[in-house]
């Protein structure tokens, strides 16, 4: 290793250091020139190879710039916003807790609803089974209607010039347990009177309101108590009652001042109601449906009340009821309505009956309806 040369004054010489530094700087300058030249060529080549932007790309770039500026503005505005205070943070936490509690309650309610789904499915299954039973009944009824239609086609039409022949009834008593239906025949119309349905509606409503209609409760020793009801209250309650009657018939509950019972009075529309003579044989008509209902009712009986002007209509209706094997009877009656006492209902007597004069022989007993 060479010794370091010292200057005449004893200091260290820096010439070698300066030479080395000069060489390094020169090399760096050369490298910089080469890099600059290479970068310039690369940029020029990139610019030469770069395709010019289309108007659509320029417009899209402008939109992108505008969107970035908008986001920058929003971000700067948020940065300038005052930070949330501890109170605001506590309120937000409280609201989140309430929301979580509400969600938990909603989940519990939904669990209850899901529990009811099984009940609904069971109900649906039961309803479907009932519907299938009704469908079978409907199919049976349709087959019976088709059979009756075939029988009707074999019946010759009635000649209007043929003399009216009415058989004298060969009477026999009505069975005790019979379900009795009635029909009023006036001129060329048959009006079905379904007392069973009307009484059923009456009893349901009466059972619902009987506590308000009670007049007196009589206690009997060793027997069931006797209930006596107020006839005026009953008549007032049913005055504007909706019976659901689709036949256009007027239904009344009338007071009998001198009696212990009330009357059910059904008045049909004699001019426009009921089934006209020309539609009696029509399948699916009102009369055909009524006959089918009566036929399917156990121990059913149909009683015709014939006005003197409706014998031809009665003969046609009676023939159809016999074809359907419906037990029937008839009598001549010119009353425009049907009335009957309401069974199993005792009311307060409002007036005493007039005294009997006791004169003359007693009249014949009333005749009960008969089958023929």
ZAMARGU-4260 file (C-alpha; in steps of 0.2 Angstrom, whole numbers, plus 5000, padded with zeros to 4 digits):
<rodrens>
0) 5000/5000/5000 | 5007/5017/4994 | 5011/5029/5007 | 5000/5045/5007 | 5009/5060/5001
5) 5009/5075/5011 | 5010/5093/5005 | 5025/5103/5009 | 5016/5111/5024 | 5011/5094/5031
10) 4993/5093/5025 | 4985/5078/5015 | 4983/5080/4996 | 4965/5079/4989 | 4970/5078/4970
15) 4966/5059/4969 | 4949/5062/4978 | 4945/5075/4966 | 4950/5065/4951 | 4938/5050/4957
20) 4924/5062/4960 | 4926/5070/4943 | 4926/5053/4934 | 4910/5047/4944 | 4901/5063/4939
25) 4906/5061/4921 | 4899/5043/4921 | 4883/5049/4929 | 4880/5063/4917 | 4883/5050/4903
30) 4871/5038/4910 | 4858/5052/4912 | 4860/5057/4894 | 4858/5039/4888 | 4843/5037/4899
35) 4835/5053/4894 | 4838/5048/4876 | 4830/5031/4879 | 4815/5039/4888 | 4813/5052/4874
40) 4813/5038/4861 | 4801/5027/4871 | 4788/5042/4874 | 4789/5046/4856 | 4786/5028/4851
45) 4771/5027/4863 | 4764/5044/4857 | 4767/5037/4839 | 4758/5021/4843 | 4744/5029/4853
50) 4727/5030/4843 | 4717/5046/4844 | 4702/5046/4856 | 4685/5045/4848 | 4672/5059/4853
55) 4662/5045/4863 | 4678/5041/4873 | 4681/5060/4876 | 4663/5062/4882 | 4665/5047/4893
60) 4681/5054/4900 | 4673/5071/4904 | 4659/5062/4913 | 4671/5052/4923 | 4681/5068/4927
65) 4664/5077/4933 | 4660/5062/4943 | 4677/5062/4952 | 4675/5080/4955 | 4658/5078/4963
70) 4664/5064/4974 | 4679/5075/4979 | 4667/5089/4983 | 4656/5077/4994 | 4672/5070/5002
75) 4679/5088/5006 | 4661/5093/5013 | 4661/5077/5024 | 4679/5081/5030 | 4673/5099/5034
80) 4658/5092/5044 | 4658/5093/5063 | 4662/5076/5070 | 4648/5067/5080 | 4647/5072/5098
85) 4647/5058/5112 | 4628/5062/5114 | 4625/5059/5096 | 4634/5043/5097 | 4625/5037/5112
90) 4608/5041/5104 | 4613/5031/5088 | 4618/5016/5100 | 4601/5018/5108 | 4592/5018/5092
95) 4602/5003/5086 | 4597/4994/5102 | 4579/4998/5100 | 4580/4992/5082 | 4587/4975/5087
100) 4574/4973/5101 | 4560/4976/5087 | 4568/4964/5076 | 4568/4951/5090 | 4550/4954/5094
105) 4546/4952/5075 | 4555/4936/5075 | 4545/4930/5090 | 4529/4935/5081 | 4534/4926/5065
110) 4538/4910/5075 | 4520/4911/5082 | 4513/4913/5064 | 4524/4898/5058 | 4516/4888/5072
115) 4499/4893/5065 | 4504/4886/5048 | 4501/4868/5054 | 4484/4873/5060 | 4480/4881/5043
120) 4486/4866/5034 | 4475/4854/5044 | 4460/4866/5041 | 4464/4866/5022 | 4465/4847/5023
125) 4448/4846/5031 | 4440/4858/5019 | 4447/4849/5004 | 4439/4833/5011 | 4422/4842/5014
130) 4424/4848/4996 | 4427/4831/4989 | 4411/4825/4998 | 4401/4839/4991 | 4408/4836/4974
135) 4402/4818/4976 | 4385/4824/4981 | 4384/4836/4967 | 4388/4822/4955 | 4375/4811/4962
140) 4362/4825/4960 | 4367/4828/4942 | 4365/4810/4938 | 4347/4811/4946 | 4343/4827/4936
145) 4349/4818/4920 | 4338/4803/4924 | 4323/4815/4928 | 4326/4824/4912 | 4325/4808/4902
150) 4308/4804/4911 | 4302/4821/4907 | 4306/4819/4888 | 4295/4804/4888 | 4280/4814/4894
155) 4268/4821/4881 | 4264/4839/4882 | 4248/4844/4890 | 4234/4849/4877 | 4226/4865/4883
160) 4209/4859/4876 | 4209/4843/4887 | 4196/4844/4901 | 4204/4846/4918 | 4202/4830/4928
165) 4205/4831/4947 | 4205/4816/4957 | 4196/4815/4974 | 4209/4812/4987 | 4211/4795/4994
170) 4216/4801/5011 | 4228/4794/5023 | 4236/4802/5038 | 4253/4811/5037 | 4266/4802/5047
175) 4270/4809/5064 | 4288/4812/5061 | 4286/4819/5043 | 4295/4834/5037 | 4281/4844/5029
180) 4284/4856/5015 | 4270/4867/5007 | 4266/4875/4990 | 4254/4888/4986 | 4247/4887/4968
185) 4239/4902/4961 | 4234/4904/4943 | 4249/4898/4933 | 4262/4899/4946 | 4269/4887/4960
190) 4275/4896/4976 | 4286/4884/4987 | 4284/4888/5005 | 4299/4881/5015 | 4293/4883/5033
195) 4307/4872/5039 | 4321/4884/5033 | 4311/4899/5040 | 4308/4892/5057 | 4327/4887/5058
200) 4332/4905/5055 | 4319/4911/5068 | 4325/4899/5081 | 4343/4904/5079 | 4339/4922/5081
205) 4327/4919/5095 | 4340/4909/5105 | 4352/4923/5103 | 4340/4936/5109 | 4328/4927/5120
210) 4335/4934/5136 | 4329/4952/5130 | 4312/4945/5125 | 4308/4936/5141 | 4292/4942/5150
215) 4291/4929/5165 | 4300/4914/5172 | 4288/4902/5181 | 4296/4890/5193 | 4287/4873/5194
220) 4290/4862/5209 | 4298/4846/5203 | 4297/4851/5185 | 4307/4861/5172 | 4304/4880/5174
225) 4292/4888/5161 | 4297/4903/5151 | 4284/4915/5145 | 4290/4928/5132 | 4283/4946/5128
230) 4274/4945/5111 | 4276/4963/5107 | 4295/4963/5109 | 4296/4948/5098 | 4286/4956/5084
235) 4296/4972/5086 | 4313/4963/5085 | 4308/4953/5069 | 4299/4967/5061 | 4313/4973/5050
240) 4323/4957/5052 | 4333/4950/5037 | 4327/4933/5034 | 4339/4930/5019 | 4324/4924/5009
245) 4329/4923/4990 | 4311/4920/4984 | 4305/4937/4986 | 4292/4931/5000 | 4287/4942/5014
250) 4289/4934/5031 | 4280/4941/5047 | 4279/4936/5065 | 4261/4941/5070 | 4254/4943/5088
255) 4238/4934/5092 | 4231/4945/5106 | 4220/4932/5114 | 4232/4917/5112 | 4247/4910/5120
260) 4256/4908/5103 | 4262/4918/5089 | 4259/4916/5070 | 4272/4914/5056 | 4265/4921/5040
265) 4273/4919/5023 | 4266/4929/5009 | 4273/4925/4991 | 4272/4937/4977 | 4257/4930/4968
270) 4260/4940/4952 | 4279/4938/4949 | 4286/4926/4961 | 4287/4907/4961 | 4289/4896/4946
275) 4277/4899/4931 | 4269/4884/4923 | 4279/4884/4907 | 4295/4882/4917 | 4290/4868/4929
280) 4298/4855/4918 | 4314/4865/4915 | 4329/4856/4922 | 4338/4867/4935 | 4323/4878/4938
285) 4316/4883/4955 | 4303/4870/4955 | 4314/4856/4950 | 4327/4861/4963 | 4314/4862/4977
290) 4307/4844/4972 | 4325/4837/4972 | 4328/4845/4990 | 4311/4838/4996 | 4315/4821/4989
295) 4332/4820/4998 | 4324/4825/5014 | 4320/4810/5025 | 4301/4807/5028 | 4297/4822/5017
300) 4279/4827/5013 | 4273/4840/5001 | 4256/4848/5003 | 4248/4859/4989 | 4236/4873/4993
305) 4227/4876/4977 | 4217/4891/4972 | 4202/4888/4962 | 4210/4897/4947 | 4226/4885/4947
310) 4220/4867/4944 | 4229/4865/4928 | 4245/4871/4936 | 4242/4859/4951 | 4240/4844/4939
315) 4257/4848/4930 | 4266/4851/4947 | 4258/4835/4955 | 4263/4824/4940 | 4281/4830/4942
320) 4281/4827/4961 | 4275/4809/4958 | 4288/4806/4945 | 4301/4811/4959 | 4292/4799/4971
325) 4288/4813/4983 | 4273/4810/4995 | 4260/4824/4992 | 4242/4829/4996 | 4231/4844/4991
330) 4217/4855/4996 | 4207/4870/4989 | 4211/4886/4998 | 4210/4904/4991 | 4221/4912/5005
335) 4235/4923/4997 | 4247/4918/5011 | 4252/4903/5022 | 4251/4905/5041 | 4255/4893/5056
340) 4258/4894/5074 | 4276/4894/5080 | 4279/4878/5090 | 4288/4877/5107 | 4285/4896/5110
345) 4274/4902/5124 | 4270/4921/5125 | 4260/4932/5137 | 4241/4933/5132 | 4237/4952/5129
350) 4218/4950/5129 | 4205/4939/5136 | 4195/4930/5123 | 4177/4935/5121 | 4165/4925/5130
355) 4156/4911/5121 | 4138/4914/5118 | 4134/4895/5120 | 4121/4896/5107 | 4118/4883/5093
360) 4126/4866/5091 | 4145/4863/5091 | 4153/4864/5074 | 4162/4849/5066 | 4180/4847/5071
365) 4193/4854/5060 | 4201/4842/5047 | 4219/4839/5047 | 4229/4838/5031 | 4230/4822/5022
370) 4240/4813/5009 | 4232/4805/4994
</rodrens>
